Amino acid sequence: MSESVATLSVHDLRCTRGDRELFSDMNFTLHGGEALLIQGGNGQGKTSLLRLLTGLAQPAYGEVRWRGEKLARTSETYHREMAYIGHLNGIKDDLTPIENLRLAAQLAGRTLDEAQAEEKLCQLGLGRCLDLPCRVLSFGQRRRVALSNLLCSNAPLWILDEPLTGLDVHGVALLENLLKSHVDQGGMAVLTTHQPLSLEGANIHALRVGGPAQ
């Protein structure tokens, strides 16, 4: 039976890459109001773990559960309630930021009008870029477009792979505030980052994958 309270849990998780074992016997549970920072050196399995958590890859052994159910059994619900940003921004360069957010909402089965999209983009400091095609934006601005989609998703779970990449100091501060607000309001976040991240006051746990950082 599935749980009414949103929880993300992994059970005896094992991940391999070719003949190499990246990690095994991994167990944890993440509740609302908590964040999990995945740490580890390059090539140790951080991105591989996130791909398992999103359902984009399958573990060599063990399972990932959402609300107590295996992802395979609750895939439709899970992907409505989870927002993922990987190394790529996942935006279309020929579309404006507003058009990108509205397209993402449409693909996810959500309704997002232009005013709502504009509000979220302005919150991320993109008020002067609303009508420009994303191809003319800087990498950091395109990253902010992708991050704006988190606010539009209303997803309780955010999974973020190196979300600070390409952001300037102001952009990093914006994201830190978004993460703290999301967690403080009962949301969950799982993320990796090589850069310093200030989440003072947030309920954040650390999980090291693989051996010591190189």
MOFEN-V647561 format. One record per residue. RES is the residue in three letters. PSI is psi in degrees with one decimal (NA if undefined). D_LAST is the distance of its C-alpha to the last C-alpha in whole Angstrom. Layout:
BEGIN
RES	PSI	D_LAST
RES	PSI	D_LAST
END
This chain:
BEGIN
MET	136.6	43
SER	156.3	40
GLU	143.9	39
SER	-28.7	41
VAL	134.5	38
ALA	121.0	35
THR	144.9	32
LEU	125.6	29
SER	149.0	28
VAL	146.4	26
HIS	112.4	27
ASP	41.7	26
LEU	134.3	24
ARG	135.6	22
CYS	133.4	20
THR	155.6	20
ARG	104.7	19
GLY	-126.5	21
ASP	1.1	21
ARG	131.4	18
GLU	122.4	18
LEU	-42.6	15
PHE	162.0	17
SER	166.2	20
ASP	38.0	23
MET	131.0	21
ASN	131.4	24
PHE	161.0	25
THR	132.0	27
LEU	128.6	27
HIS	167.9	31
GLY	140.7	32
GLY	13.5	31
GLU	149.9	28
ALA	148.8	24
LEU	120.5	21
LEU	116.0	18
ILE	122.6	15
GLN	159.0	12
GLY	161.7	8
GLY	171.7	5
ASN	136.2	7
GLY	9.5	10
GLN	-9.9	10
GLY	11.4	13
LYS	-51.6	14
THR	-37.1	16
SER	-39.8	18
LEU	-43.5	18
LEU	-37.7	20
ARG	-34.6	22
LEU	-40.1	23
LEU	-29.5	24
THR	-13.2	26
GLY	5.6	28
LEU	-16.8	27
ALA	161.6	25
GLN	141.0	27
PRO	155.2	25
ALA	-29.7	25
TYR	155.7	27
GLY	-172.6	28
GLU	158.2	29
VAL	137.5	28
ARG	144.7	31
TRP	125.7	33
ARG	34.6	35
GLY	-4.8	36
GLU	144.6	36
LYS	144.2	34
LEU	-36.8	33
ALA	-27.2	35
ARG	-18.0	38
THR	27.6	37
SER	-45.3	36
GLU	-47.4	38
THR	-44.0	38
TYR	-44.4	34
HIS	-14.5	34
ARG	-30.2	36
GLU	5.1	35
MET	134.6	31
ALA	130.5	30
TYR	133.4	26
ILE	118.2	25
GLY	-159.2	22
HIS	-36.1	20
LEU	148.2	24
ASN	-22.3	26
GLY	33.6	29
ILE	155.6	32
LYS	123.4	35
ASP	-25.6	35
ASP	-10.3	39
LEU	154.7	39
THR	165.3	39
PRO	-42.7	37
ILE	-44.8	40
GLU	-36.6	41
ASN	-44.5	37
LEU	-40.1	37
ARG	-34.9	41
LEU	-44.3	40
ALA	-40.6	37
ALA	-43.0	39
GLN	-43.0	42
LEU	-27.8	39
ALA	2.4	38
GLY	22.3	42
ARG	159.9	42
THR	129.1	45
LEU	113.8	43
ASP	171.4	46
GLU	-39.6	45
ALA	-40.7	46
GLN	-43.3	43
ALA	-43.4	41
GLU	-41.3	42
GLU	-46.1	41
LYS	-39.1	38
LEU	-40.2	37
CYS	-34.0	38
GLN	-29.0	36
LEU	14.8	33
GLY	27.8	35
LEU	22.5	36
GLY	-27.8	40
ARG	0.2	40
CYS	7.7	39
LEU	-35.9	41
ASP	8.1	43
LEU	143.1	41
PRO	142.4	39
CYS	-19.5	35
ARG	-22.8	35
VAL	-2.8	36
LEU	155.9	33
SER	166.2	30
PHE	-42.1	27
GLY	-37.6	27
GLN	-39.3	30
ARG	-34.6	30
ARG	-39.1	27
ARG	-34.2	29
VAL	-46.2	32
ALA	-42.2	29
LEU	-30.4	29
SER	-29.7	32
ASN	-25.3	33
LEU	-43.1	31
LEU	-30.6	34
CYS	-21.7	37
SER	-27.6	35
ASN	24.5	37
ALA	134.0	34
PRO	-23.5	33
LEU	123.5	30
TRP	131.2	27
ILE	117.6	24
LEU	123.4	22
ASP	107.7	19
GLU	55.7	17
PRO	-16.5	21
LEU	-8.7	20
THR	126.9	19
GLY	-3.5	22
LEU	140.9	24
ASP	-179.0	25
VAL	-41.4	25
HIS	-39.8	28
GLY	-39.4	27
VAL	-43.4	24
ALA	-39.9	27
LEU	-46.5	29
LEU	-40.1	26
GLU	-42.3	25
ASN	-39.3	29
LEU	-44.8	30
LEU	-45.5	27
LYS	-42.1	29
SER	-42.8	32
HIS	-47.2	31
VAL	-41.8	30
ASP	-29.6	33
GLN	10.5	35
GLY	3.1	34
GLY	175.7	32
MET	151.1	28
ALA	138.0	25
VAL	126.9	22
LEU	158.0	19
THR	150.4	16
THR	140.9	14
HIS	-12.4	12
GLN	153.3	14
PRO	139.1	16
LEU	123.3	19
SER	108.4	22
LEU	42.1	24
GLU	129.7	26
GLY	-16.8	29
ALA	152.4	28
ASN	89.7	27
ILE	136.1	23
HIS	155.4	21
ALA	142.8	18
LEU	120.9	16
ARG	132.2	13
VAL	134.0	12
GLY	-157.7	11
GLY	-171.2	9
PRO	148.7	6
ALA	142.9	4
GLN	NA	0
END
